[in-house]
Amino acid sequence: MSDIIDRANDQAQEELNRNLAKAQRFDMPSLAECVECGEDIPERRRRLGGATRCIDCQSAIERRR
Ligand SMILES: [Zn+2]
Protein backbone atom coordinates (compact mmCIF):
# COMPACT_ATOMS: atom_id res chain seq x y z
CA MET A 1 0.00 0.00 0.00
CA SER A 2 2.62 2.52 1.04
CA ASP A 3 4.62 1.64 -2.08
CA ILE A 4 1.80 2.91 -4.24
CA ILE A 5 1.55 6.14 -2.27
CA ASP A 6 5.31 6.67 -2.43
CA ARG A 7 5.27 6.20 -6.17
CA ALA A 8 2.38 8.62 -6.53
CA ASN A 9 4.27 11.17 -4.46
CA ASP A 10 7.37 10.71 -6.59
CA GLN A 11 5.35 11.28 -9.73
CA ALA A 12 3.69 14.37 -8.28
CA GLN A 13 7.09 15.70 -7.26
CA GLU A 14 8.53 15.07 -10.71
CA GLU A 15 5.57 16.77 -12.32
CA LEU A 16 6.03 19.75 -10.02
CA ASN A 17 9.72 19.97 -10.82
CA ARG A 18 8.97 19.86 -14.54
CA ASN A 19 6.40 22.62 -14.22
CA LEU A 20 8.76 24.75 -12.15
CA ALA A 21 11.52 24.33 -14.70
CA LYS A 22 9.09 25.27 -17.48
CA ALA A 23 7.78 28.31 -15.58
CA GLN A 24 11.32 29.48 -14.92
CA ARG A 25 12.22 29.28 -18.58
CA PHE A 26 9.37 31.66 -19.40
CA ASP A 27 9.84 33.94 -16.41
CA MET A 28 13.58 34.23 -16.51
CA PRO A 29 14.31 36.37 -19.58
CA SER A 30 15.00 39.92 -18.56
CA LEU A 31 13.27 42.86 -20.18
CA ALA A 32 15.16 45.53 -22.05
CA GLU A 33 13.16 48.27 -20.37
CA CYS A 34 11.82 48.79 -16.85
CA VAL A 35 8.11 47.96 -16.53
CA GLU A 36 7.69 50.87 -14.09
CA CYS A 37 9.38 53.81 -15.76
CA GLY A 38 10.52 52.54 -19.17
CA GLU A 39 14.19 53.22 -18.49
CA ASP A 40 16.68 50.86 -20.04
CA ILE A 41 17.65 48.07 -17.71
CA PRO A 42 21.44 47.92 -17.55
CA GLU A 43 23.01 44.99 -19.41
CA ARG A 44 24.80 43.99 -16.21
CA ARG A 45 21.45 43.57 -14.46
CA ARG A 46 19.71 41.91 -17.41
CA ARG A 47 22.34 39.20 -17.49
CA LEU A 48 21.25 38.04 -14.03
CA GLY A 49 17.91 37.03 -15.56
CA GLY A 50 14.35 37.82 -14.58
CA ALA A 51 14.95 41.56 -14.34
CA THR A 52 11.79 43.55 -15.10
CA ARG A 53 12.67 46.83 -13.38
CA CYS A 54 15.58 49.21 -13.38
CA ILE A 55 17.71 49.37 -10.27
CA ASP A 56 15.94 52.50 -9.00
CA CYS A 57 12.43 51.02 -9.24
CA GLN A 58 13.51 47.64 -7.92
CA SER A 59 15.18 49.13 -4.85
CA ALA A 60 12.19 51.44 -4.27
CA ILE A 61 9.92 48.38 -4.23
CA GLU A 62 12.25 46.42 -1.98
CA ARG A 63 12.38 49.32 0.46
CA ARG A 64 8.56 49.38 0.58
CA ARG A 65 8.38 45.69 1.58
ZN1 LIG B 1 12.40 51.98 -13.48
N, CA, C, O and the ligand as a Tripos MOL2 file, in Angstrom:
@<TRIPOS>MOLECULE
protein
  261   259    66     0     0
PROTEIN
NO_CHARGES

@<TRIPOS>ATOM
      1 N           0.8280   -1.2130    0.0000 N.3       1 MET1
      2 CA          0.0000    0.0000    0.0000 C.3       1 MET1
      3 C           0.8600    1.2590    0.0000 C.2       1 MET1
      4 O           0.6800    2.1540   -0.8260 O.2       1 MET1
      5 N           1.8060    1.3100    0.9520 N.am      2 SER2
      6 CA          2.6180    2.5240    1.0420 C.3       2 SER2
      7 C           3.5000    2.6890   -0.1970 C.2       2 SER2
      8 O           3.8660    3.8050   -0.5630 O.2       2 SER2
      9 N           3.8380    1.5590   -0.8410 N.am      3 ASP3
     10 CA          4.6150    1.6440   -2.0820 C.3       3 ASP3
     11 C           3.8900    2.4720   -3.1310 C.2       3 ASP3
     12 O           4.4740    3.3110   -3.8160 O.2       3 ASP3
     13 N           2.5930    2.2020   -3.2280 N.am      4 ILE4
     14 CA          1.7990    2.9110   -4.2390 C.3       4 ILE4
     15 C           1.7640    4.4150   -3.9320 C.2       4 ILE4
     16 O           1.8720    5.2540   -4.8270 O.2       4 ILE4
     17 N           1.6120    4.7210   -2.6630 N.am      5 ILE5
     18 CA          1.5520    6.1400   -2.2710 C.3       5 ILE5
     19 C           2.8970    6.8180   -2.5220 C.2       5 ILE5
     20 O           2.9540    7.9480   -3.0080 O.2       5 ILE5
     21 N           3.9860    6.1090   -2.1820 N.am      6 ASP6
     22 CA          5.3130    6.6660   -2.4330 C.3       6 ASP6
     23 C           5.5070    6.9630   -3.9070 C.2       6 ASP6
     24 O           6.0220    8.0150   -4.2840 O.2       6 ASP6
     25 N           5.0800    6.0080   -4.7390 N.am      7 ARG7
     26 CA          5.2690    6.1990   -6.1740 C.3       7 ARG7
     27 C           4.4470    7.3920   -6.6780 C.2       7 ARG7
     28 O           4.8940    8.1770   -7.5150 O.2       7 ARG7
     29 N           3.2360    7.4950   -6.1390 N.am      8 ALA8
     30 CA          2.3800    8.6220   -6.5330 C.3       8 ALA8
     31 C           3.0170    9.9430   -6.1180 C.2       8 ALA8
     32 O           2.9800   10.9230   -6.8620 O.2       8 ALA8
     33 N           3.5970    9.9570   -4.9330 N.am      9 ASN9
     34 CA          4.2730   11.1670   -4.4630 C.3       9 ASN9
     35 C           5.4650   11.5150   -5.3440 C.2       9 ASN9
     36 O           5.6860   12.6780   -5.6810 O.2       9 ASN9
     37 N           6.2340   10.4850   -5.7140 N.am     10 ASP10
     38 CA          7.3730   10.7140   -6.5900 C.3      10 ASP10
     39 C           6.9250   11.3220   -7.9020 C.2      10 ASP10
     40 O           7.5420   12.2550   -8.4150 O.2      10 ASP10
     41 N           5.8330   10.7760   -8.4440 N.am     11 GLN11
     42 CA          5.3500   11.2790   -9.7280 C.3      11 GLN11
     43 C           4.8660   12.7170   -9.5920 C.2      11 GLN11
     44 O           5.1160   13.5460  -10.4670 O.2      11 GLN11
     45 N           4.1740   13.0100   -8.4950 N.am     12 ALA12
     46 CA          3.6860   14.3710   -8.2770 C.3      12 ALA12
     47 C           4.8640   15.3290   -8.1410 C.2      12 ALA12
     48 O           4.8300   16.4510   -8.6460 O.2      12 ALA12
     49 N           5.9060   14.8710   -7.4500 N.am     13 GLN13
     50 CA          7.0920   15.7010   -7.2560 C.3      13 GLN13
     51 C           7.7920   15.9630   -8.5850 C.2      13 GLN13
     52 O           8.2310   17.0790   -8.8630 O.2      13 GLN13
     53 N           7.8870   14.9170   -9.3980 N.am     14 GLU14
     54 CA          8.5260   15.0720  -10.7060 C.3      14 GLU14
     55 C           7.7530   16.0510  -11.5720 C.2      14 GLU14
     56 O           8.3250   16.9130  -12.2390 O.2      14 GLU14
     57 N           6.4380   15.8940  -11.5440 N.am     15 GLU15
     58 CA          5.5650   16.7650  -12.3200 C.3      15 GLU15
     59 C           5.7630   18.2220  -11.8820 C.2      15 GLU15
     60 O           5.8460   19.1330  -12.7060 O.2      15 GLU15
     61 N           5.8340   18.4100  -10.5800 N.am     16 LEU16
     62 CA          6.0250   19.7480  -10.0170 C.3      16 LEU16
     63 C           7.3590   20.3310  -10.4720 C.2      16 LEU16
     64 O           7.4390   21.4910  -10.8760 O.2      16 LEU16
     65 N           8.4000   19.5110  -10.4030 N.am     17 ASN17
     66 CA          9.7220   19.9730  -10.8200 C.3      17 ASN17
     67 C           9.7280   20.3720  -12.2930 C.2      17 ASN17
     68 O          10.3280   21.3740  -12.6830 O.2      17 ASN17
     69 N           9.0360   19.5520  -13.1090 N.am     18 ARG18
     70 CA          8.9720   19.8590  -14.5380 C.3      18 ARG18
     71 C           8.2630   21.1910  -14.7600 C.2      18 ARG18
     72 O           8.7080   22.0210  -15.5530 O.2      18 ARG18
     73 N           7.1620   21.3790  -14.0540 N.am     19 ASN19
     74 CA          6.4000   22.6190  -14.2170 C.3      19 ASN19
     75 C           7.1970   23.8240  -13.7490 C.2      19 ASN19
     76 O           7.1460   24.8870  -14.3670 O.2      19 ASN19
     77 N           7.9350   23.6600  -12.6560 N.am     20 LEU20
     78 CA          8.7600   24.7520  -12.1530 C.3      20 LEU20
     79 C           9.8420   25.1120  -13.1660 C.2      20 LEU20
     80 O          10.0950   26.2880  -13.4300 O.2      20 LEU20
     81 N          10.4710   24.0950  -13.7240 N.am     21 ALA21
     82 CA         11.5220   24.3310  -14.7050 C.3      21 ALA21
     83 C          10.9480   25.0520  -15.9120 C.2      21 ALA21
     84 O          11.5830   25.9530  -16.4610 O.2      21 ALA21
     85 N           9.7430   24.6580  -16.3310 N.am     22 LYS22
     86 CA          9.0930   25.2700  -17.4800 C.3      22 LYS22
     87 C           8.7570   26.7330  -17.1600 C.2      22 LYS22
     88 O           9.0130   27.6290  -17.9650 O.2      22 LYS22
     89 N           8.1830   26.9600  -15.9770 N.am     23 ALA23
     90 CA          7.7790   28.3110  -15.5820 C.3      23 ALA23
     91 C           9.0000   29.2100  -15.5230 C.2      23 ALA23
     92 O           8.9360   30.3750  -15.9140 O.2      23 ALA23
     93 N          10.1130   28.6760  -15.0360 N.am     24 GLN24
     94 CA         11.3180   29.4780  -14.9240 C.3      24 GLN24
     95 C          11.8520   29.8720  -16.2910 C.2      24 GLN24
     96 O          12.3610   30.9770  -16.4800 O.2      24 GLN24
     97 N          11.7300   28.9520  -17.2410 N.am     25 ARG25
     98 CA         12.2220   29.2840  -18.5800 C.3      25 ARG25
     99 C          11.4660   30.4710  -19.1550 C.2      25 ARG25
    100 O          12.0420   31.3020  -19.8570 O.2      25 ARG25
    101 N          10.1560   30.5480  -18.8520 N.am     26 PHE26
    102 CA          9.3730   31.6590  -19.3970 C.3      26 PHE26
    103 C           9.5650   32.9300  -18.5850 C.2      26 PHE26
    104 O           9.5430   34.0350  -19.1290 O.2      26 PHE26
    105 N           9.7540   32.7670  -17.2820 N.am     27 ASP27
    106 CA          9.8430   33.9450  -16.4150 C.3      27 ASP27
    107 C          11.2320   34.5680  -16.4180 C.2      27 ASP27
    108 O          11.3890   35.7600  -16.1540 O.2      27 ASP27
    109 N          12.2240   33.7610  -16.7150 N.am     28 MET28
    110 CA         13.5770   34.2350  -16.5050 C.3      28 MET28
    111 C          14.0730   35.3450  -17.4320 C.2      28 MET28
    112 O          14.8070   36.2220  -16.9760 O.2      28 MET28
    113 N          13.6980   35.3410  -18.7260 N.am     29 PRO29
    114 CA         14.3140   36.3690  -19.5810 C.3      29 PRO29
    115 C          14.0890   37.7710  -19.0350 C.2      29 PRO29
    116 O          12.9840   38.1110  -18.6130 O.2      29 PRO29
    117 N          15.1010   38.5500  -19.0440 N.am     30 SER30
    118 CA         15.0030   39.9230  -18.5580 C.3      30 SER30
    119 C          14.4280   40.8120  -19.6520 C.2      30 SER30
    120 O          14.5660   40.5290  -20.8420 O.2      30 SER30
    121 N          13.7860   41.8880  -19.2280 N.am     31 LEU31
    122 CA         13.2670   42.8590  -20.1810 C.3      31 LEU31
    123 C          14.3370   43.8880  -20.5040 C.2      31 LEU31
    124 O          15.2510   44.1230  -19.7140 O.2      31 LEU31
    125 N          14.2130   44.4910  -21.6640 N.am     32 ALA32
    126 CA         15.1630   45.5260  -22.0490 C.3      32 ALA32
    127 C          14.8580   46.8310  -21.3300 C.2      32 ALA32
    128 O          15.7470   47.6410  -21.0680 O.2      32 ALA32
    129 N          13.5670   47.0170  -21.0140 N.am     33 GLU33
    130 CA         13.1590   48.2650  -20.3690 C.3      33 GLU33
    131 C          12.3980   47.9850  -19.0870 C.2      33 GLU33
    132 O          11.7260   46.9600  -18.9660 O.2      33 GLU33
    133 N          12.5030   48.8910  -18.1370 N.am     34 CYS34
    134 CA         11.8230   48.7900  -16.8540 C.3      34 CYS34
    135 C          10.3030   48.8570  -17.0550 C.2      34 CYS34
    136 O           9.8090   49.7130  -17.7900 O.2      34 CYS34
    137 N           9.5630   47.9510  -16.3980 N.am     35 VAL35
    138 CA          8.1060   47.9600  -16.5340 C.3      35 VAL35
    139 C           7.4890   49.1570  -15.8090 C.2      35 VAL35
    140 O           6.3550   49.5360  -16.1000 O.2      35 VAL35
    141 N           8.2180   49.7490  -14.8780 N.am     36 GLU36
    142 CA          7.6860   50.8670  -14.0940 C.3      36 GLU36
    143 C           7.8820   52.1910  -14.8220 C.2      36 GLU36
    144 O           6.9260   52.9480  -14.9920 O.2      36 GLU36
    145 N           9.0860   52.4760  -15.2440 N.am     37 CYS37
    146 CA          9.3840   53.8130  -15.7630 C.3      37 CYS37
    147 C           9.8800   53.7950  -17.2100 C.2      37 CYS37
    148 O          10.0600   54.8540  -17.8110 O.2      37 CYS37
    149 N          10.1030   52.6020  -17.7760 N.am     38 GLY38
    150 CA         10.5160   52.5350  -19.1740 C.3      38 GLY38
    151 C          11.9850   52.8240  -19.4200 C.2      38 GLY38
    152 O          12.4300   52.8630  -20.5670 O.2      38 GLY38
    153 N          12.7380   53.0250  -18.3510 N.am     39 GLU39
    154 CA         14.1860   53.2230  -18.4910 C.3      39 GLU39
    155 C          14.8390   51.9240  -18.9510 C.2      39 GLU39
    156 O          14.3480   50.8330  -18.6610 O.2      39 GLU39
    157 N          15.9290   52.0520  -19.6560 N.am     40 ASP40
    158 CA         16.6820   50.8590  -20.0390 C.3      40 ASP40
    159 C          17.1950   50.1580  -18.7930 C.2      40 ASP40
    160 O          17.6900   50.7910  -17.8610 O.2      40 ASP40
    161 N          17.0680   48.8460  -18.7980 N.am     41 ILE41
    162 CA         17.6460   48.0700  -17.7050 C.3      41 ILE41
    163 C          19.0910   47.7720  -18.0850 C.2      41 ILE41
    164 O          19.3500   47.2420  -19.1650 O.2      41 ILE41
    165 N          20.0280   48.1050  -17.2090 N.am     42 PRO42
    166 CA         21.4430   47.9170  -17.5510 C.3      42 PRO42
    167 C          21.7580   46.4650  -17.9100 C.2      42 PRO42
    168 O          21.2700   45.5280  -17.2780 O.2      42 PRO42
    169 N          22.5770   46.3090  -18.9290 N.am     43 GLU43
    170 CA         23.0070   44.9940  -19.4090 C.3      43 GLU43
    171 C          23.4730   44.1040  -18.2560 C.2      43 GLU43
    172 O          23.1490   42.9180  -18.1900 O.2      43 GLU43
    173 N          24.2350   44.7060  -17.3590 N.am     44 ARG44
    174 CA         24.8050   43.9910  -16.2110 C.3      44 ARG44
    175 C          23.6890   43.3230  -15.4000 C.2      44 ARG44
    176 O          23.8280   42.1910  -14.9370 O.2      44 ARG44
    177 N          22.5770   44.0540  -15.2410 N.am     45 ARG45
    178 CA         21.4460   43.5710  -14.4590 C.3      45 ARG45
    179 C          20.6380   42.5470  -15.2460 C.2      45 ARG45
    180 O          20.1580   41.5560  -14.6970 O.2      45 ARG45
    181 N          20.4960   42.8090  -16.5590 N.am     46 ARG46
    182 CA         19.7130   41.9070  -17.4060 C.3      46 ARG46
    183 C          20.3350   40.5210  -17.4410 C.2      46 ARG46
    184 O          19.6350   39.5100  -17.5080 O.2      46 ARG46
    185 N          21.6530   40.4900  -17.3950 N.am     47 ARG47
    186 CA         22.3370   39.1970  -17.4940 C.3      47 ARG47
    187 C          22.0460   38.2860  -16.3060 C.2      47 ARG47
    188 O          22.2190   37.0710  -16.4000 O.2      47 ARG47
    189 N          21.6090   38.8590  -15.2000 N.am     48 LEU48
    190 CA         21.2520   38.0400  -14.0350 C.3      48 LEU48
    191 C          19.9730   37.2430  -14.2920 C.2      48 LEU48
    192 O          19.7400   36.2180  -13.6520 O.2      48 LEU48
    193 N          19.1510   37.7070  -15.2200 N.am     49 GLY49
    194 CA         17.9090   37.0260  -15.5640 C.3      49 GLY49
    195 C          16.7480   37.4830  -14.7150 C.2      49 GLY49
    196 O          16.9110   37.8150  -13.5400 O.2      49 GLY49
    197 N          15.5760   37.4980  -15.3170 N.am     50 GLY50
    198 CA         14.3540   37.8200  -14.5790 C.3      50 GLY50
    199 C          14.2180   39.2700  -14.1630 C.2      50 GLY50
    200 O          13.3560   39.5950  -13.3470 O.2      50 GLY50
    201 N          15.0430   40.1430  -14.7000 N.am     51 ALA51
    202 CA         14.9500   41.5560  -14.3370 C.3      51 ALA51
    203 C          13.8260   42.2260  -15.1320 C.2      51 ALA51
    204 O          13.8060   42.1670  -16.3620 O.2      51 ALA51
    205 N          12.8950   42.8610  -14.4180 N.am     52 THR52
    206 CA         11.7940   43.5490  -15.0950 C.3      52 THR52
    207 C          11.7650   45.0270  -14.7350 C.2      52 THR52
    208 O          10.9700   45.7920  -15.2810 O.2      52 THR52
    209 N          12.6370   45.4250  -13.8120 N.am     53 ARG53
    210 CA         12.6670   46.8300  -13.3780 C.3      53 ARG53
    211 C          14.1080   47.3240  -13.3480 C.2      53 ARG53
    212 O          15.0490   46.5500  -13.1760 O.2      53 ARG53
    213 N          14.2510   48.6260  -13.5190 N.am     54 CYS54
    214 CA         15.5780   49.2130  -13.3790 C.3      54 CYS54
    215 C          15.9720   49.1740  -11.8960 C.2      54 CYS54
    216 O          15.1560   48.8780  -11.0230 O.2      54 CYS54
    217 N          17.2140   49.4750  -11.6500 N.am     55 ILE55
    218 CA         17.7140   49.3680  -10.2750 C.3      55 ILE55
    219 C          16.9470   50.3110   -9.3440 C.2      55 ILE55
    220 O          16.6270   49.9460   -8.2120 O.2      55 ILE55
    221 N          16.6530   51.5270   -9.8250 N.am     56 ASP56
    222 CA         15.9370   52.5030   -9.0000 C.3      56 ASP56
    223 C          14.5700   51.9780   -8.5800 C.2      56 ASP56
    224 O          14.2290   52.0060   -7.3980 O.2      56 ASP56
    225 N          13.7810   51.4970   -9.5490 N.am     57 CYS57
    226 CA         12.4310   51.0230   -9.2450 C.3      57 CYS57
    227 C          12.4810   49.7690   -8.3770 C.2      57 CYS57
    228 O          11.6890   49.6120   -7.4490 O.2      57 CYS57
    229 N          13.4230   48.8770   -8.6900 N.am     58 GLN58
    230 CA         13.5120   47.6440   -7.9190 C.3      58 GLN58
    231 C          13.8600   47.9480   -6.4600 C.2      58 GLN58
    232 O          13.2740   47.3650   -5.5480 O.2      58 GLN58
    233 N          14.7960   48.8420   -6.2430 N.am     59 SER59
    234 CA         15.1810   49.1310   -4.8490 C.3      59 SER59
    235 C          14.0780   49.9070   -4.1390 C.2      59 SER59
    236 O          13.9110   49.7680   -2.9270 O.2      59 SER59
    237 N          13.3210   50.7240   -4.8750 N.am     60 ALA60
    238 CA         12.1870   51.4360   -4.2710 C.3      60 ALA60
    239 C          11.1500   50.4260   -3.7900 C.2      60 ALA60
    240 O          10.5910   50.5720   -2.7030 O.2      60 ALA60
    241 N          10.8960   49.4070   -4.6010 N.am     61 ILE61
    242 CA          9.9190   48.3760   -4.2350 C.3      61 ILE61
    243 C          10.4230   47.5600   -3.0530 C.2      61 ILE61
    244 O           9.6670   47.2410   -2.1350 O.2      61 ILE61
    245 N          11.7100   47.2270   -3.0870 N.am     62 GLU62
    246 CA         12.2490   46.4220   -1.9840 C.3      62 GLU62
    247 C          12.2480   47.2010   -0.6760 C.2      62 GLU62
    248 O          12.1040   46.6120    0.3950 O.2      62 GLU62
    249 N          12.4040   48.5070   -0.7530 N.am     63 ARG63
    250 CA         12.3770   49.3230    0.4590 C.3      63 ARG63
    251 C          10.9580   49.3670    1.0420 C.2      63 ARG63
    252 O          10.7720   49.4480    2.2560 O.2      63 ARG63
    253 N           9.9530   49.3120    0.1360 N.am     64 ARG64
    254 CA          8.5580   49.3770    0.5780 C.3      64 ARG64
    255 C           8.1380   48.1020    1.3210 C.2      64 ARG64
    256 O           7.2600   48.1440    2.1830 O.2      64 ARG64
    257 N           8.7740   46.9590    0.9810 N.am     65 ARG65
    258 CA          8.3850   45.6950    1.5810 C.3      65 ARG65
    259 C           8.7200   45.6380    3.0600 C.2      65 ARG65
    260 O           8.4530   44.6310    3.7160 O.2      65 ARG65
    261 ZN         12.3980   51.9760  -13.4810 Zn       66 ZN66
@<TRIPOS>BOND
     1     1     2 1
     2     2     3 1
     3     3     4 2
     4     3     5 am
     5     5     6 1
     6     6     7 1
     7     7     8 2
     8     7     9 am
     9     9    10 1
    10    10    11 1
    11    11    12 2
    12    11    13 am
    13    13    14 1
    14    14    15 1
    15    15    16 2
    16    15    17 am
    17    17    18 1
    18    18    19 1
    19    19    20 2
    20    19    21 am
    21    21    22 1
    22    22    23 1
    23    23    24 2
    24    23    25 am
    25    25    26 1
    26    26    27 1
    27    27    28 2
    28    27    29 am
    29    29    30 1
    30    30    31 1
    31    31    32 2
    32    31    33 am
    33    33    34 1
    34    34    35 1
    35    35    36 2
    36    35    37 am
    37    37    38 1
    38    38    39 1
    39    39    40 2
    40    39    41 am
    41    41    42 1
    42    42    43 1
    43    43    44 2
    44    43    45 am
    45    45    46 1
    46    46    47 1
    47    47    48 2
    48    47    49 am
    49    49    50 1
    50    50    51 1
    51    51    52 2
    52    51    53 am
    53    53    54 1
    54    54    55 1
    55    55    56 2
    56    55    57 am
    57    57    58 1
    58    58    59 1
    59    59    60 2
    60    59    61 am
    61    61    62 1
    62    62    63 1
    63    63    64 2
    64    63    65 am
    65    65    66 1
    66    66    67 1
    67    67    68 2
    68    67    69 am
    69    69    70 1
    70    70    71 1
    71    71    72 2
    72    71    73 am
    73    73    74 1
    74    74    75 1
    75    75    76 2
    76    75    77 am
    77    77    78 1
    78    78    79 1
    79    79    80 2
    80    79    81 am
    81    81    82 1
    82    82    83 1
    83    83    84 2
    84    83    85 am
    85    85    86 1
    86    86    87 1
    87    87    88 2
    88    87    89 am
    89    89    90 1
    90    90    91 1
    91    91    92 2
    92    91    93 am
    93    93    94 1
    94    94    95 1
    95    95    96 2
    96    95    97 am
    97    97    98 1
    98    98    99 1
    99    99   100 2
   100    99   101 am
   101   101   102 1
   102   102   103 1
   103   103   104 2
   104   103   105 am
   105   105   106 1
   106   106   107 1
   107   107   108 2
   108   107   109 am
   109   109   110 1
   110   110   111 1
   111   111   112 2
   112   111   113 am
   113   113   114 1
   114   114   115 1
   115   115   116 2
   116   115   117 am
   117   117   118 1
   118   118   119 1
   119   119   120 2
   120   119   121 am
   121   121   122 1
   122   122   123 1
   123   123   124 2
   124   123   125 am
   125   125   126 1
   126   126   127 1
   127   127   128 2
   128   127   129 am
   129   129   130 1
   130   130   131 1
   131   131   132 2
   132   131   133 am
   133   133   134 1
   134   134   135 1
   135   135   136 2
   136   135   137 am
   137   137   138 1
   138   138   139 1
   139   139   140 2
   140   139   141 am
   141   141   142 1
   142   142   143 1
   143   143   144 2
   144   143   145 am
   145   145   146 1
   146   146   147 1
   147   147   148 2
   148   147   149 am
   149   149   150 1
   150   150   151 1
   151   151   152 2
   152   151   153 am
   153   153   154 1
   154   154   155 1
   155   155   156 2
   156   155   157 am
   157   157   158 1
   158   158   159 1
   159   159   160 2
   160   159   161 am
   161   161   162 1
   162   162   163 1
   163   163   164 2
   164   163   165 am
   165   165   166 1
   166   166   167 1
   167   167   168 2
   168   167   169 am
   169   169   170 1
   170   170   171 1
   171   171   172 2
   172   171   173 am
   173   173   174 1
   174   174   175 1
   175   175   176 2
   176   175   177 am
   177   177   178 1
   178   178   179 1
   179   179   180 2
   180   179   181 am
   181   181   182 1
   182   182   183 1
   183   183   184 2
   184   183   185 am
   185   185   186 1
   186   186   187 1
   187   187   188 2
   188   187   189 am
   189   189   190 1
   190   190   191 1
   191   191   192 2
   192   191   193 am
   193   193   194 1
   194   194   195 1
   195   195   196 2
   196   195   197 am
   197   197   198 1
   198   198   199 1
   199   199   200 2
   200   199   201 am
   201   201   202 1
   202   202   203 1
   203   203   204 2
   204   203   205 am
   205   205   206 1
   206   206   207 1
   207   207   208 2
   208   207   209 am
   209   209   210 1
   210   210   211 1
   211   211   212 2
   212   211   213 am
   213   213   214 1
   214   214   215 1
   215   215   216 2
   216   215   217 am
   217   217   218 1
   218   218   219 1
   219   219   220 2
   220   219   221 am
   221   221   222 1
   222   222   223 1
   223   223   224 2
   224   223   225 am
   225   225   226 1
   226   226   227 1
   227   227   228 2
   228   227   229 am
   229   229   230 1
   230   230   231 1
   231   231   232 2
   232   231   233 am
   233   233   234 1
   234   234   235 1
   235   235   236 2
   236   235   237 am
   237   237   238 1
   238   238   239 1
   239   239   240 2
   240   239   241 am
   241   241   242 1
   242   242   243 1
   243   243   244 2
   244   243   245 am
   245   245   246 1
   246   246   247 1
   247   247   248 2
   248   247   249 am
   249   249   250 1
   250   250   251 1
   251   251   252 2
   252   251   253 am
   253   253   254 1
   254   254   255 1
   255   255   256 2
   256   255   257 am
   257   257   258 1
   258   258   259 1
   259   259   260 2
@<TRIPOS>SUBSTRUCTURE
     1 MET1         2 RESIDUE 1 A MET
     2 SER2         6 RESIDUE 1 A SER
     3 ASP3        10 RESIDUE 1 A ASP
     4 ILE4        14 RESIDUE 1 A ILE
     5 ILE5        18 RESIDUE 1 A ILE
     6 ASP6        22 RESIDUE 1 A ASP
     7 ARG7        26 RESIDUE 1 A ARG
     8 ALA8        30 RESIDUE 1 A ALA
     9 ASN9        34 RESIDUE 1 A ASN
    10 ASP10       38 RESIDUE 1 A ASP
    11 GLN11       42 RESIDUE 1 A GLN
    12 ALA12       46 RESIDUE 1 A ALA
    13 GLN13       50 RESIDUE 1 A GLN
    14 GLU14       54 RESIDUE 1 A GLU
    15 GLU15       58 RESIDUE 1 A GLU
    16 LEU16       62 RESIDUE 1 A LEU
    17 ASN17       66 RESIDUE 1 A ASN
    18 ARG18       70 RESIDUE 1 A ARG
    19 ASN19       74 RESIDUE 1 A ASN
    20 LEU20       78 RESIDUE 1 A LEU
    21 ALA21       82 RESIDUE 1 A ALA
    22 LYS22       86 RESIDUE 1 A LYS
    23 ALA23       90 RESIDUE 1 A ALA
    24 GLN24       94 RESIDUE 1 A GLN
    25 ARG25       98 RESIDUE 1 A ARG
    26 PHE26      102 RESIDUE 1 A PHE
    27 ASP27      106 RESIDUE 1 A ASP
    28 MET28      110 RESIDUE 1 A MET
    29 PRO29      114 RESIDUE 1 A PRO
    30 SER30      118 RESIDUE 1 A SER
    31 LEU31      122 RESIDUE 1 A LEU
    32 ALA32      126 RESIDUE 1 A ALA
    33 GLU33      130 RESIDUE 1 A GLU
    34 CYS34      134 RESIDUE 1 A CYS
    35 VAL35      138 RESIDUE 1 A VAL
    36 GLU36      142 RESIDUE 1 A GLU
    37 CYS37      146 RESIDUE 1 A CYS
    38 GLY38      150 RESIDUE 1 A GLY
    39 GLU39      154 RESIDUE 1 A GLU
    40 ASP40      158 RESIDUE 1 A ASP
    41 ILE41      162 RESIDUE 1 A ILE
    42 PRO42      166 RESIDUE 1 A PRO
    43 GLU43      170 RESIDUE 1 A GLU
    44 ARG44      174 RESIDUE 1 A ARG
    45 ARG45      178 RESIDUE 1 A ARG
    46 ARG46      182 RESIDUE 1 A ARG
    47 ARG47      186 RESIDUE 1 A ARG
    48 LEU48      190 RESIDUE 1 A LEU
    49 GLY49      194 RESIDUE 1 A GLY
    50 GLY50      198 RESIDUE 1 A GLY
    51 ALA51      202 RESIDUE 1 A ALA
    52 THR52      206 RESIDUE 1 A THR
    53 ARG53      210 RESIDUE 1 A ARG
    54 CYS54      214 RESIDUE 1 A CYS
    55 ILE55      218 RESIDUE 1 A ILE
    56 ASP56      222 RESIDUE 1 A ASP
    57 CYS57      226 RESIDUE 1 A CYS
    58 GLN58      230 RESIDUE 1 A GLN
    59 SER59      234 RESIDUE 1 A SER
    60 ALA60      238 RESIDUE 1 A ALA
    61 ILE61      242 RESIDUE 1 A ILE
    62 GLU62      246 RESIDUE 1 A GLU
    63 ARG63      250 RESIDUE 1 A ARG
    64 ARG64      254 RESIDUE 1 A ARG
    65 ARG65      258 RESIDUE 1 A ARG
    66 ZN66       261 GROUP 0 **** ****
